[in-house]
Each structure stands twice: as structure tokens, then as C-alpha cells.
Amino acid sequence: MTPEQHATRAEELVAEAEQLYGDLRGDIENADRVDQALWGFLDTTVRLGQLHATLALRPPETPAP
């Protein structure tokens, strides 16, 4: 993936994480409980977003001569 593709994927994952967070927060506010599976998805999504954001900052690889 190029840095631009990593940046795009990071943005997509942020949107997904925001949705998951909203769902999780709703569960807590409405039922005073935490869905462990949803929590796991949120954690994984955030970690993947961080990875893609970091990779987006790396300079593109140049082919070896």
C-alpha cells in the first residue's frame, strides 16, 4: 500500500471506531452494560487505525538500483 492508501484506510477505520464507540456508549447508557465483543472490535479497529496512520507517515519505498 502507498502512504496515501494507508491514510485513506486510517480515515475509514476512524469512522468505524467512532460508530463502534457510539454503539458501546449507547449500551452503557441504556443498559449499564458493556458488550465484550463490541469492545474487542473497537480495540482492534483503533489499533488497525493507528497502524495505518503510522504507515501513512513513512516515505514511499524507492526501488533498488
GROMACS elastic network, one bead per residue, 0.5 to 0.9 nm:
[ bonds ]
;  ai    aj funct       b0    kb
    1     4     6  0.79557   500
    1     5     6  0.57933   500
    1     6     6  0.64057   500
    2     5     6  0.51156   500
    2     6     6  0.62697   500
    2     7     6  0.86376   500
    2    55     6  0.86523   500
    2    56     6  0.74356   500
    2    60     6  0.66745   500
    2    61     6  0.87891   500
    3     6     6  0.50230   500
    3     7     6  0.61633   500
    3     8     6  0.86474   500
    3    52     6  0.85870   500
    3    53     6  0.87387   500
    3    55     6  0.64267   500
    3    57     6  0.65855   500
    3    58     6  0.66980   500
    3    59     6  0.72136   500
    3    60     6  0.65790   500
    4     7     6  0.50189   500
    4     8     6  0.62002   500
    4     9     6  0.86202   500
    4    56     6  0.63013   500
    5     8     6  0.50315   500
    5     9     6  0.61405   500
    5    10     6  0.85096   500
    5    52     6  0.86762   500
    5    56     6  0.75200   500
    6     9     6  0.50895   500
    6    10     6  0.60608   500
    6    11     6  0.86468   500
    6    51     6  0.86550   500
    6    53     6  0.64443   500
    6    54     6  0.83485   500
    6    55     6  0.62612   500
    6    57     6  0.87268   500
    7    10     6  0.50278   500
    7    11     6  0.62899   500
    7    12     6  0.87325   500
    7    52     6  0.64514   500
    7    53     6  0.57342   500
    7    54     6  0.86350   500
    7    55     6  0.79455   500
    7    56     6  0.51132   500
    7    57     6  0.82566   500
    8    11     6  0.51620   500
    8    12     6  0.63553   500
    8    13     6  0.87429   500
    8    52     6  0.85509   500
    8    53     6  0.87887   500
    8    56     6  0.86945   500
    9    13     6  0.61553   500
    9    14     6  0.85861   500
    9    49     6  0.73427   500
    9    52     6  0.65609   500
    9    53     6  0.81426   500
   10    13     6  0.50941   500
   10    14     6  0.61900   500
   10    15     6  0.87599   500
   10    48     6  0.76150   500
   10    50     6  0.70829   500
   10    51     6  0.79122   500
   10    52     6  0.51673   500
   10    53     6  0.53570   500
   10    54     6  0.89625   500
   10    56     6  0.83260   500
   11    14     6  0.50923   500
   11    15     6  0.64337   500
   11    16     6  0.87766   500
   11    49     6  0.74898   500
   11    52     6  0.89272   500
   11    53     6  0.82539   500
   12    15     6  0.52224   500
   12    16     6  0.63554   500
   12    17     6  0.86916   500
   12    49     6  0.81132   500
   13    17     6  0.59891   500
   13    18     6  0.84807   500
   13    45     6  0.61404   500
   13    46     6  0.70996   500
   13    48     6  0.72789   500
   13    49     6  0.52507   500
   13    50     6  0.89334   500
   13    52     6  0.88645   500
   14    17     6  0.50101   500
   14    18     6  0.61156   500
   14    19     6  0.86591   500
   14    45     6  0.78149   500
   14    46     6  0.71165   500
   14    49     6  0.63306   500
   15    18     6  0.51278   500
   15    19     6  0.63730   500
   15    20     6  0.87405   500
   16    19     6  0.51555   500
   16    20     6  0.62244   500
   16    21     6  0.85669   500
   16    42     6  0.83240   500
   16    45     6  0.72751   500
   16    46     6  0.88387   500
   17    20     6  0.50171   500
   17    21     6  0.59711   500
   17    22     6  0.84894   500
   17    41     6  0.84233   500
   17    42     6  0.57409   500
   17    43     6  0.83717   500
   17    45     6  0.59386   500
   17    46     6  0.62226   500
   17    49     6  0.85627   500
   18    21     6  0.50488   500
   18    22     6  0.61619   500
   18    23     6  0.86662   500
   18    42     6  0.86315   500
   19    22     6  0.50886   500
   19    23     6  0.62788   500
   19    24     6  0.86356   500
   20    23     6  0.50555   500
   20    24     6  0.60951   500
   20    25     6  0.84906   500
   20    38     6  0.70039   500
   20    39     6  0.81313   500
   20    41     6  0.76696   500
   20    42     6  0.58877   500
   20    45     6  0.89195   500
   21    24     6  0.50038   500
   21    25     6  0.59514   500
   21    26     6  0.84151   500
   21    38     6  0.86522   500
   21    39     6  0.83375   500
   21    42     6  0.68232   500
   22    25     6  0.50916   500
   22    26     6  0.60633   500
   22    27     6  0.86228   500
   23    26     6  0.50859   500
   23    27     6  0.63069   500
   23    28     6  0.87987   500
   23    38     6  0.81965   500
   24    27     6  0.50987   500
   24    28     6  0.63788   500
   24    29     6  0.87223   500
   24    33     6  0.88140   500
   24    34     6  0.66812   500
   24    35     6  0.70188   500
   24    38     6  0.67822   500
   24    39     6  0.71612   500
   24    42     6  0.87287   500
   25    28     6  0.50874   500
   25    29     6  0.61286   500
   25    30     6  0.84738   500
   25    34     6  0.83473   500
   26    29     6  0.50985   500
   26    30     6  0.58363   500
   26    31     6  0.80208   500
   26    32     6  0.89013   500
   27    30     6  0.52953   500
   27    31     6  0.54771   500
   27    32     6  0.65043   500
   27    33     6  0.60629   500
   27    34     6  0.63812   500
   27    35     6  0.74150   500
   28    31     6  0.55494   500
   28    34     6  0.59213   500
   28    35     6  0.86793   500
   29    32     6  0.56188   500
   29    33     6  0.80485   500
   30    33     6  0.81512   500
   31    34     6  0.84355   500
   34    37     6  0.87903   500
   34    38     6  0.79795   500
   34    39     6  0.73463   500
   35    38     6  0.53028   500
   35    39     6  0.62064   500
   35    40     6  0.87409   500
   36    40     6  0.61646   500
   36    41     6  0.86759   500
   37    40     6  0.50571   500
   37    41     6  0.63140   500
   37    42     6  0.86665   500
   38    41     6  0.50485   500
   38    42     6  0.61558   500
   38    43     6  0.85983   500
   39    42     6  0.50823   500
   39    43     6  0.61799   500
   39    44     6  0.86616   500
   40    43     6  0.50905   500
   40    44     6  0.61602   500
   40    45     6  0.84897   500
   41    44     6  0.51794   500
   41    45     6  0.59800   500
   41    46     6  0.85274   500
   42    45     6  0.51115   500
   42    46     6  0.61127   500
   42    47     6  0.85859   500
   43    46     6  0.52761   500
   43    47     6  0.62462   500
   43    48     6  0.86988   500
   44    47     6  0.51132   500
   44    48     6  0.61457   500
   44    49     6  0.85229   500
   45    48     6  0.51585   500
   45    49     6  0.60847   500
   45    50     6  0.86194   500
   46    49     6  0.50132   500
   46    50     6  0.61914   500
   46    51     6  0.86483   500
   47    50     6  0.50916   500
   47    51     6  0.62362   500
   47    52     6  0.87360   500
   48    51     6  0.50141   500
   48    52     6  0.62063   500
   48    53     6  0.85070   500
   49    52     6  0.52237   500
   49    53     6  0.60359   500
   49    54     6  0.85374   500
   50    53     6  0.50631   500
   50    54     6  0.61048   500
   50    55     6  0.85770   500
   51    54     6  0.51816   500
   51    55     6  0.61896   500
   51    56     6  0.85994   500
   52    55     6  0.50091   500
   52    56     6  0.60422   500
   52    57     6  0.88214   500
   53    56     6  0.50820   500
   53    57     6  0.67555   500
   54    57     6  0.54008   500
   54    58     6  0.70547   500
   55    58     6  0.53333   500
   55    59     6  0.86256   500
   56    59     6  0.79337   500
   56    60     6  0.89684   500
   58    61     6  0.85900   500
   59    62     6  0.89076   500
   62    65     6  0.89313   500
